Amino acid sequence: EIDGEWRFACDVAGYTMRPPSQPPILDRWDAWSALAATTDVLVVRGATSEVLIPASFERMTAADRATGLVVDGVGHWPPLELDPTRAAIRDWLTV
């Protein structure tokens, strides 16, 4: 801003997914299931995320090769500088 301050405004309504006018060519859940059936994936969710809702997180981490982490006290994008995030990534990479 002109006064030198940082401000953030999030229009949650602007992120709302709306049904497409035509069916999608590829269902995203089918794509996720195919990926997580053949590749190890780590899903990191901020506990207060309004974008990655708990039901979607649970569905993603139910896949065969998926592991999940919920970082308390942060929103959609958990910073990599947080110890819980780093520790989970480090643990996941060393398994």
N, CA, C and O atoms as a GROMACS GRO file, in nm:
protein
  380
    1GLU      N    1   0.083  -0.118   0.000
    1GLU     CA    2   0.000   0.000   0.000
    1GLU      C    3   0.088   0.124   0.000
    1GLU      O    4   0.207   0.116   0.029
    2ILE      N    5   0.031   0.237  -0.032
    2ILE     CA    6   0.105   0.362  -0.037
    2ILE      C    7   0.168   0.397   0.097
    2ILE      O    8   0.276   0.454   0.101
    3ASP      N    9   0.100   0.363   0.207
    3ASP     CA   10   0.152   0.396   0.339
    3ASP      C   11   0.262   0.300   0.386
    3ASP      O   12   0.309   0.311   0.500
    4GLY      N   13   0.302   0.206   0.300
    4GLY     CA   14   0.410   0.114   0.335
    4GLY      C   15   0.364  -0.012   0.408
    4GLY      O   16   0.446  -0.098   0.440
    5GLU      N   17   0.236  -0.024   0.434
    5GLU     CA   18   0.182  -0.141   0.505
    5GLU      C   19   0.142  -0.249   0.405
    5GLU      O   20   0.101  -0.221   0.292
    6TRP      N   21   0.155  -0.375   0.451
    6TRP     CA   22   0.108  -0.489   0.372
    6TRP      C   23  -0.032  -0.522   0.419
    6TRP      O   24  -0.059  -0.525   0.540
    7ARG      N   25  -0.121  -0.548   0.326
    7ARG     CA   26  -0.256  -0.589   0.360
    7ARG      C   27  -0.295  -0.705   0.270
    7ARG      O   28  -0.251  -0.714   0.155
    8PHE      N   29  -0.378  -0.793   0.323
    8PHE     CA   30  -0.424  -0.906   0.245
    8PHE      C   31  -0.574  -0.918   0.262
    8PHE      O   32  -0.625  -0.917   0.374
    9ALA      N   33  -0.644  -0.928   0.152
    9ALA     CA   34  -0.788  -0.948   0.155
    9ALA      C   35  -0.819  -1.070   0.071
    9ALA      O   36  -0.777  -1.081  -0.044
   10CYS      N   37  -0.892  -1.162   0.129
   10CYS     CA   38  -0.925  -1.286   0.060
   10CYS      C   39  -1.074  -1.290   0.032
   10CYS      O   40  -1.156  -1.283   0.124
   11ASP      N   41  -1.109  -1.300  -0.094
   11ASP     CA   42  -1.248  -1.312  -0.134
   11ASP      C   43  -1.280  -1.460  -0.146
   11ASP      O   44  -1.267  -1.519  -0.253
   12VAL      N   45  -1.323  -1.521  -0.034
   12VAL     CA   46  -1.348  -1.664  -0.033
   12VAL      C   47  -1.454  -1.701  -0.136
   12VAL      O   48  -1.444  -1.806  -0.199
   13ALA      N   49  -1.553  -1.616  -0.155
   13ALA     CA   50  -1.657  -1.646  -0.254
   13ALA      C   51  -1.597  -1.658  -0.394
   13ALA      O   52  -1.648  -1.732  -0.478
   14GLY      N   53  -1.490  -1.584  -0.419
   14GLY     CA   54  -1.426  -1.590  -0.550
   14GLY      C   55  -1.357  -1.722  -0.577
   14GLY      O   56  -1.330  -1.755  -0.692
   15TYR      N   57  -1.329  -1.799  -0.471
   15TYR     CA   58  -1.264  -1.929  -0.487
   15TYR      C   59  -1.364  -2.043  -0.500
   15TYR      O   60  -1.325  -2.157  -0.526
   16THR      N   61  -1.492  -2.013  -0.483
   16THR     CA   62  -1.591  -2.118  -0.487
   16THR      C   63  -1.593  -2.186  -0.623
   16THR      O   64  -1.602  -2.121  -0.727
   17MET      N   65  -1.583  -2.318  -0.620
   17MET     CA   66  -1.587  -2.394  -0.745
   17MET      C   67  -1.731  -2.402  -0.792
   17MET      O   68  -1.821  -2.436  -0.715
   18ARG      N   69  -1.752  -2.371  -0.918
   18ARG     CA   70  -1.885  -2.380  -0.976
   18ARG      C   71  -1.885  -2.491  -1.082
   18ARG      O   72  -1.783  -2.514  -1.148
   19PRO      N   73  -1.998  -2.558  -1.098
   19PRO     CA   74  -2.001  -2.664  -1.199
   19PRO      C   75  -1.974  -2.607  -1.338
   19PRO      O   76  -2.024  -2.500  -1.372
   20PRO      N   77  -1.895  -2.678  -1.418
   20PRO     CA   78  -1.868  -2.630  -1.553
   20PRO      C   79  -1.994  -2.639  -1.638
   20PRO      O   80  -2.085  -2.716  -1.608
   21SER      N   81  -1.998  -2.559  -1.745
   21SER     CA   82  -2.115  -2.562  -1.833
   21SER      C   83  -2.121  -2.694  -1.909
   21SER      O   84  -2.229  -2.738  -1.951
   22GLN      N   85  -2.005  -2.758  -1.928
   22GLN     CA   86  -1.999  -2.890  -1.990
   22GLN      C   87  -1.920  -2.982  -1.898
   22GLN      O   88  -1.834  -2.935  -1.823
   23PRO      N   89  -1.947  -3.112  -1.903
   23PRO     CA   90  -1.871  -3.203  -1.816
   23PRO      C   91  -1.722  -3.196  -1.845
   23PRO      O   92  -1.682  -3.179  -1.961
   24PRO      N   93  -1.638  -3.210  -1.743
   24PRO     CA   94  -1.494  -3.208  -1.766
   24PRO      C   95  -1.450  -3.330  -1.846
   24PRO      O   96  -1.512  -3.435  -1.840
   25ILE      N   97  -1.342  -3.313  -1.920
   25ILE     CA   98  -1.288  -3.423  -2.000
   25ILE      C   99  -1.233  -3.531  -1.907
   25ILE      O  100  -1.246  -3.650  -1.936
   26LEU      N  101  -1.171  -3.490  -1.798
   26LEU     CA  102  -1.111  -3.582  -1.703
   26LEU      C  103  -1.156  -3.545  -1.563
   26LEU      O  104  -1.139  -3.430  -1.520
   27ASP      N  105  -1.212  -3.640  -1.493
   27ASP     CA  106  -1.250  -3.615  -1.355
   27ASP      C  107  -1.124  -3.602  -1.270
   27ASP      O  108  -1.038  -3.689  -1.275
   28ARG      N  109  -1.113  -3.496  -1.193
   28ARG     CA  110  -0.993  -3.472  -1.113
   28ARG      C  111  -0.970  -3.579  -1.008
   28ARG      O  112  -0.855  -3.611  -0.977
   29TRP      N  113  -1.077  -3.635  -0.952
   29TRP     CA  114  -1.059  -3.742  -0.854
   29TRP      C  115  -1.003  -3.867  -0.920
   29TRP      O  116  -0.924  -3.939  -0.858
   30ASP      N  117  -1.043  -3.895  -1.045
   30ASP     CA  118  -0.985  -4.008  -1.117
   30ASP      C  119  -0.836  -3.986  -1.140
   30ASP      O  120  -0.756  -4.078  -1.127
   31ALA      N  121  -0.800  -3.863  -1.174
   31ALA     CA  122  -0.658  -3.830  -1.195
   31ALA      C  123  -0.581  -3.845  -1.064
   31ALA      O  124  -0.471  -3.900  -1.064
   32TRP      N  125  -0.638  -3.797  -0.954
   32TRP     CA  126  -0.572  -3.809  -0.823
   32TRP      C  127  -0.554  -3.956  -0.786
   32TRP      O  128  -0.446  -3.996  -0.741
   33SER      N  129  -0.658  -4.035  -0.805
   33SER     CA  130  -0.651  -4.178  -0.770
   33SER      C  131  -0.543  -4.248  -0.852
   33SER      O  132  -0.470  -4.332  -0.798
   34ALA      N  133  -0.533  -4.215  -0.980
   34ALA     CA  134  -0.430  -4.276  -1.065
   34ALA      C  135  -0.291  -4.236  -1.018
   34ALA      O  136  -0.200  -4.319  -1.012
   35LEU      N  137  -0.273  -4.108  -0.985
   35LEU     CA  138  -0.143  -4.060  -0.938
   35LEU      C  139  -0.105  -4.127  -0.806
   35LEU      O  140   0.006  -4.179  -0.792
   36ALA      N  141  -0.196  -4.125  -0.711
   36ALA     CA  142  -0.166  -4.175  -0.577
   36ALA      C  143  -0.163  -4.328  -0.572
   36ALA      O  144  -0.125  -4.385  -0.469
   37ALA      N  145  -0.201  -4.394  -0.678
   37ALA     CA  146  -0.190  -4.540  -0.684
   37ALA      C  147  -0.051  -4.583  -0.728
   37ALA      O  148  -0.010  -4.697  -0.704
   38THR      N  149   0.022  -4.492  -0.792
   38THR     CA  150   0.153  -4.528  -0.848
   38THR      C  151   0.268  -4.444  -0.794
   38THR      O  152   0.384  -4.475  -0.819
   39THR      N  153   0.237  -4.338  -0.720
   39THR     CA  154   0.338  -4.244  -0.674
   39THR      C  155   0.314  -4.210  -0.528
   39THR      O  156   0.200  -4.189  -0.486
   40ASP      N  157   0.421  -4.206  -0.449
   40ASP     CA  158   0.408  -4.161  -0.311
   40ASP      C  159   0.380  -4.012  -0.310
   40ASP      O  160   0.451  -3.935  -0.375
   41VAL      N  161   0.278  -3.970  -0.237
   41VAL     CA  162   0.242  -3.827  -0.230
   41VAL      C  163   0.223  -3.786  -0.084
   41VAL      O  164   0.174  -3.862  -0.002
   42LEU      N  165   0.262  -3.663  -0.056
   42LEU     CA  166   0.240  -3.603   0.076
   42LEU      C  167   0.146  -3.485   0.057
   42LEU      O  168   0.175  -3.392  -0.018
   43VAL      N  169   0.035  -3.489   0.125
   43VAL     CA  170  -0.064  -3.381   0.119
   43VAL      C  171  -0.049  -3.299   0.246
   43VAL      O  172  -0.066  -3.351   0.356
   44VAL      N  173  -0.016  -3.171   0.232
   44VAL     CA  174   0.003  -3.082   0.347
   44VAL      C  175  -0.112  -2.981   0.346
   44VAL      O  176  -0.133  -2.910   0.248
   45ARG      N  177  -0.187  -2.977   0.456
   45ARG     CA  178  -0.303  -2.889   0.468
   45ARG      C  179  -0.289  -2.801   0.590
   45ARG      O  180  -0.254  -2.849   0.698
   46GLY      N  181  -0.316  -2.673   0.574
   46GLY     CA  182  -0.326  -2.583   0.688
   46GLY      C  183  -0.460  -2.609   0.756
   46GLY      O  184  -0.562  -2.621   0.689
   47ALA      N  185  -0.459  -2.618   0.888
   47ALA     CA  186  -0.580  -2.655   0.963
   47ALA      C  187  -0.697  -2.562   0.940
   47ALA      O  188  -0.812  -2.603   0.952
   48THR      N  189  -0.670  -2.436   0.908
   48THR     CA  190  -0.779  -2.340   0.888
   48THR      C  191  -0.802  -2.309   0.740
   48THR      O  192  -0.862  -2.207   0.707
   49SER      N  193  -0.754  -2.396   0.652
   49SER     CA  194  -0.771  -2.373   0.509
   49SER      C  195  -0.919  -2.371   0.470
   49SER      O  196  -0.995  -2.460   0.509
   50GLU      N  197  -0.957  -2.271   0.395
   50GLU     CA  198  -1.092  -2.264   0.342
   50GLU      C  199  -1.096  -2.317   0.199
   50GLU      O  200  -1.202  -2.322   0.137
   51VAL      N  201  -0.980  -2.356   0.147
   51VAL     CA  202  -0.972  -2.405   0.010
   51VAL      C  203  -0.967  -2.558   0.007
   51VAL      O  204  -1.046  -2.621  -0.063
   52LEU      N  205  -0.876  -2.617   0.081
   52LEU     CA  206  -0.867  -2.763   0.091
   52LEU      C  207  -0.946  -2.805   0.215
   52LEU      O  208  -0.893  -2.807   0.326
   53ILE      N  209  -1.073  -2.837   0.195
   53ILE     CA  210  -1.161  -2.867   0.308
   53ILE      C  211  -1.128  -3.005   0.365
   53ILE      O  212  -1.070  -3.089   0.295
   54PRO      N  213  -1.163  -3.029   0.492
   54PRO     CA  214  -1.129  -3.157   0.555
   54PRO      C  215  -1.177  -3.279   0.476
   54PRO      O  216  -1.104  -3.378   0.468
   55ALA      N  217  -1.296  -3.275   0.419
   55ALA     CA  218  -1.347  -3.391   0.346
   55ALA      C  219  -1.259  -3.423   0.225
   55ALA      O  220  -1.233  -3.540   0.197
   56SER      N  221  -1.213  -3.321   0.154
   56SER     CA  222  -1.124  -3.344   0.040
   56SER      C  223  -0.989  -3.395   0.085
   56SER      O  224  -0.933  -3.486   0.023
   57PHE      N  225  -0.936  -3.339   0.193
   57PHE     CA  226  -0.809  -3.384   0.249
   57PHE      C  227  -0.819  -3.533   0.287
   57PHE      O  228  -0.730  -3.611   0.255
   58GLU      N  229  -0.928  -3.570   0.354
   58GLU     CA  230  -0.946  -3.710   0.393
   58GLU      C  231  -0.957  -3.801   0.272
   58GLU      O  232  -0.903  -3.912   0.273
   59ARG      N  233  -1.025  -3.755   0.170
   59ARG     CA  234  -1.036  -3.836   0.048
   59ARG      C  235  -0.900  -3.851  -0.020
   59ARG      O  236  -0.866  -3.959  -0.069
   60MET      N  237  -0.823  -3.743  -0.023
   60MET     CA  238  -0.691  -3.749  -0.085
   60MET      C  239  -0.598  -3.842  -0.009
   60MET      O  240  -0.525  -3.920  -0.070
   61THR      N  241  -0.601  -3.836   0.122
   61THR     CA  242  -0.508  -3.916   0.201
   61THR      C  243  -0.554  -4.061   0.219
   61THR      O  244  -0.481  -4.143   0.273
   62ALA      N  245  -0.675  -4.092   0.174
   62ALA     CA  246  -0.722  -4.230   0.178
   62ALA      C  247  -0.663  -4.313   0.064
   62ALA      O  248  -0.674  -4.436   0.064
   63ALA      N  249  -0.599  -4.248  -0.032
   63ALA     CA  250  -0.538  -4.318  -0.145
   63ALA      C  251  -0.424  -4.407  -0.094
   63ALA      O  252  -0.364  -4.379   0.009
   64ASP      N  253  -0.397  -4.512  -0.169
   64ASP     CA  254  -0.299  -4.614  -0.127
   64ASP      C  255  -0.163  -4.557  -0.088
   64ASP      O  256  -0.108  -4.597   0.015
   65ARG      N  257  -0.109  -4.466  -0.166
   65ARG     CA  258   0.029  -4.420  -0.143
   65ARG      C  259   0.034  -4.276  -0.094
   65ARG      O  260   0.134  -4.207  -0.113
   66ALA      N  261  -0.074  -4.230  -0.032
   66ALA     CA  262  -0.080  -4.092   0.015
   66ALA      C  263  -0.062  -4.085   0.166
   66ALA      O  264  -0.109  -4.171   0.240
   67THR      N  265   0.007  -3.981   0.209
   67THR     CA  266   0.025  -3.951   0.350
   67THR      C  267  -0.020  -3.807   0.369
   67THR      O  268  -0.001  -3.723   0.281
   68GLY      N  269  -0.078  -3.778   0.484
   68GLY     CA  270  -0.127  -3.644   0.508
   68GLY      C  271  -0.070  -3.579   0.632
   68GLY      O  272  -0.033  -3.646   0.729
   69LEU      N  273  -0.064  -3.448   0.627
   69LEU     CA  274  -0.020  -3.367   0.741
   69LEU      C  275  -0.112  -3.246   0.750
   69LEU      O  276  -0.136  -3.177   0.651
   70VAL      N  277  -0.163  -3.220   0.870
   70VAL     CA  278  -0.240  -3.099   0.896
   70VAL      C  279  -0.156  -3.013   0.989
   70VAL      O  280  -0.120  -3.056   1.098
   71VAL      N  281  -0.125  -2.891   0.945
   71VAL     CA  282  -0.045  -2.798   1.025
   71VAL      C  283  -0.139  -2.705   1.100
   71VAL      O  284  -0.213  -2.628   1.038
   72ASP      N  285  -0.138  -2.713   1.232
   72ASP     CA  286  -0.226  -2.631   1.315
   72ASP      C  287  -0.192  -2.483   1.304
   72ASP      O  288  -0.076  -2.445   1.287
   73GLY      N  289  -0.296  -2.401   1.316
   73GLY     CA  290  -0.278  -2.257   1.327
   73GLY      C  291  -0.244  -2.183   1.200
   73GLY      O  292  -0.209  -2.065   1.205
   74VAL      N  293  -0.252  -2.250   1.084
   74VAL     CA  294  -0.224  -2.180   0.959
   74VAL      C  295  -0.335  -2.207   0.858
   74VAL      O  296  -0.413  -2.301   0.873
   75GLY      N  297  -0.341  -2.122   0.756
   75GLY     CA  298  -0.443  -2.133   0.654
   75GLY      C  299  -0.402  -2.227   0.542
   75GLY      O  300  -0.337  -2.329   0.565
   76HIS      N  301  -0.441  -2.191   0.422
   76HIS     CA  302  -0.428  -2.282   0.308
   76HIS      C  303  -0.285  -2.320   0.274
   76HIS      O  304  -0.262  -2.432   0.228
   77TRP      N  305  -0.193  -2.233   0.293
   77TRP     CA  306  -0.056  -2.256   0.246
   77TRP      C  307   0.039  -2.261   0.364
   77TRP      O  308   0.096  -2.158   0.401
   78PRO      N  309   0.059  -2.379   0.426
   78PRO     CA  310   0.149  -2.387   0.541
   78PRO      C  311   0.293  -2.353   0.502
   78PRO      O  312   0.349  -2.417   0.413
   79PRO      N  313   0.352  -2.254   0.566
   79PRO     CA  314   0.489  -2.216   0.531
   79PRO      C  315   0.589  -2.329   0.555
   79PRO      O  316   0.579  -2.402   0.654
   80LEU      N  317   0.683  -2.343   0.466
   80LEU     CA  318   0.786  -2.445   0.480
   80LEU      C  319   0.881  -2.415   0.595
   80LEU      O  320   0.956  -2.502   0.638
   81GLU      N  321   0.879  -2.292   0.645
   81GLU     CA  322   0.966  -2.254   0.756
   81GLU      C  323   0.916  -2.308   0.890
   81GLU      O  324   0.991  -2.308   0.988
   82LEU      N  325   0.792  -2.354   0.896
   82LEU     CA  326   0.738  -2.404   1.022
   82LEU      C  327   0.797  -2.541   1.053
   82LEU      O  328   0.806  -2.627   0.966
   83ASP      N  329   0.838  -2.560   1.178
   83ASP     CA  330   0.899  -2.687   1.219
   83ASP      C  331   0.811  -2.808   1.190
   83ASP      O  332   0.863  -2.909   1.141
   84PRO      N  333   0.678  -2.805   1.218
   84PRO     CA  334   0.597  -2.924   1.188
   84PRO      C  335   0.597  -2.959   1.039
   84PRO      O  336   0.598  -3.076   1.002
   85THR      N  337   0.594  -2.856   0.955
   85THR     CA  338   0.594  -2.881   0.810
   85THR      C  339   0.726  -2.942   0.767
   85THR      O  340   0.729  -3.043   0.696
   86ARG      N  341   0.835  -2.882   0.810
   86ARG     CA  342   0.968  -2.935   0.775
   86ARG      C  343   0.988  -3.076   0.827
   86ARG      O  344   1.038  -3.163   0.755
   87ALA      N  345   0.950  -3.100   0.951
   87ALA     CA  346   0.968  -3.233   1.011
   87ALA      C  347   0.888  -3.338   0.934
   87ALA      O  348   0.938  -3.448   0.910
   88ALA      N  349   0.765  -3.305   0.897
   88ALA     CA  350   0.682  -3.401   0.825
   88ALA      C  351   0.740  -3.431   0.687
   88ALA      O  352   0.743  -3.547   0.645
   89ILE      N  353   0.787  -3.330   0.619
   89ILE     CA  354   0.848  -3.351   0.488
   89ILE      C  355   0.975  -3.434   0.501
   89ILE      O  356   0.997  -3.526   0.423
   90ARG      N  357   1.057  -3.401   0.599
   90ARG     CA  358   1.181  -3.476   0.623
   90ARG      C  359   1.150  -3.622   0.654
   90ARG      O  360   1.214  -3.712   0.599
   91ASP      N  361   1.053  -3.646   0.742
   91ASP     CA  362   1.016  -3.783   0.777
   91ASP      C  363   0.962  -3.858   0.656
   91ASP      O  364   0.994  -3.975   0.636
   92TRP      N  365   0.880  -3.790   0.577
   92TRP     CA  366   0.819  -3.853   0.460
   92TRP      C  367   0.927  -3.889   0.357
   92TRP      O  368   0.920  -3.995   0.294
   93LEU      N  369   1.026  -3.803   0.340
   93LEU     CA  370   1.133  -3.829   0.243
   93LEU      C  371   1.227  -3.941   0.287
   93LEU      O  372   1.289  -4.006   0.203
   94THR      N  373   1.237  -3.964   0.418
   94THR     CA  374   1.331  -4.064   0.466
   94THR      C  375   1.267  -4.201   0.491
   94THR      O  376   1.335  -4.294   0.533
   95VAL      N  377   1.140  -4.213   0.464
   95VAL     CA  378   1.073  -4.344   0.484
   95VAL      C  379   1.114  -4.441   0.376
   95VAL      O  380   1.069  -4.556   0.375
   0.00000   0.00000   0.00000
